[in-house]
């Protein structure tokens, strides 16, 4: 297996002052092109530490992508560290110096002397041009390991990797491009999903990954890009094991909901108490849902009726029906009051009304509660649009009550 390591440099990355978005982007980009990262490492701006890390990586990797530290300031020491590790002097690249001078001339400026530093490269290095910035990259071999040095500015980094470094790697090393298919789930725990899927024997070259972010768990199937039919067949098997809780495939839940709303062409109004506007903000951020939306109301808990105090599910049904009638839409989705962890959600449609009361038993912040309840409401809407069972068991909640009212009961 080809060992590819990314080394991020800089005190601001090491100490968490900035998020290392370049590392996340590179990991995805390389994986999709058949060059998965073996590991990632981070080091600060101490010259001795950087030299030591470069030397160590040269004996333990086939390819190292070094990011950052190629600017004109005193703490930009990556080129100097590379030269020391390779026991090579720094040497002026007249080619890059000329491009630097032209870069500033095109802007009607003289090049600051500090930028001359960016043309000083290890003597044995090959230039990697930067088409949009002043920090060139370079590549060099050390102890049979290929090092690619890149600037930290994201847009510069992305272009240099995509246009120069990836093509160079593809010429030097064989690759197996990988494709990722995704199942987005809601209402099941990660351990429960793993218990169901761990029993499945995947063919060689395929593996699963999980990404958990409240309130969703994303199941990722990785496999060769050259065999889409087999990957699709495996995805169907995974889907069958998780079907109750799958809310979308290869796109977020909201996009799938937008697809279904457009397909059915049903208008929707919203009324919220527990979610305090979160549901409307989230759903209406999808243009296809917004195009079919009527009014959206956010009600204070202080306006809760006596009915809501005594029979919260009945109050949610009443609010859903009144919202649909008042707005003249074909559907209405509502979240009732949240009291002692219990909340009622109701959906009014041309085919009747569905509602449920659940009790949240997990330790959620107020923001997380709003997000979870909004997703529960959206899941009810999606289930109606796709003809799936309206009530299922959800991890982290207890169902207190559920009810379906056919049109005949609403006359």
MOMOQUI-V608801 format. One line per field, one symbol per residue. ss: DSSP state (A for helix, B for strand, O for the rest). phi: phi as a letter, one per 30 degrees, with the letter a starting at -180 (. if undefined). burial: + if it has 24 or more other C-alpha atoms within 12 Angstrom, else -. Layout:
BEGIN
ss=???
phi=???
burial=???
END
This chain:
BEGIN
ss=OOOBBBBBBOAAAAOOOOOOAAAAAAAAAAAAOOOOOOBBBBBOOOAAAAAAAAAAAAAAOOBBBBBOOOOOOOOOOAAAAAAAAAOOOBBBOAAAAAAAAAAAAOOOOOOOAAAAAAABBBOOOBBBOOOOOOOOBBBBBBOOBBBBBBOOOAAAAAAAAAAAAAAAAAAAOOOOOBBBBBBBBBOOOAAAAAAAAOOOOOOOOOBBBBBBBOOBBBBBBBBBOOOAAAAAAAAAAAAAAAAAABBBBOOOAAAAAAAAAAAAOOOBBBBBOOOOOAAAAAAOOOAAAAOOBBBBBBOOAAAOOAAAAAOAAAAAAAAAAAAAAAAOOOBBBBBBBBBOOBBBBBBBBOOBBBBBBBBBOOOOOAAAAAAAAAAAAAAAAAAAAAOOOOOOOOOOBBBBBBBBBOAAAAO
phi=.dccbcccbjddddcidbddddddddedddddcibdddabbbbdcdedddddddddddcbbcbbccbjicdccddcbdddddddddhbddbdddddddddddedddcibcdddddeedccbeecdcdcdcdbbccdcabacbhicccbcbdddeddeeddddcbdeedddddbdbbeccccbccbbjbddddddedcddddddejcacbbbcbeccbcccccaeddbdddddddddddeddceecdcabiadedddddedddddicdbcbbbbddhjdddeddddceddedcccdbcccdddceddddddbddddddddddddddddicdbbbbcddcbhicbcbbbcbdckbbabcbcdcdccdedddddddddedddddddddcicedbbdcdibcdcababcdeddcd
burial=---++++++++-+------+-++--++-+++++++++-+++++++-+--++-+++-++--++++++++++++---+++++++++++---++-+--++-+++-------------++++++++++++++++--++++++++++--++++++++++-++++++--+++--+-----++++++++++++++++--+---+--------+++-+---++++++++++++-----++-++--++-++++++++++--+++++++++----+++++++++++++++++++-+-+++-+++++++---------+--++++++++++++++--++++++++++++--++++++++++-+++++++++--------+++++++++++++++++----+++-++++-+-+++++------
END
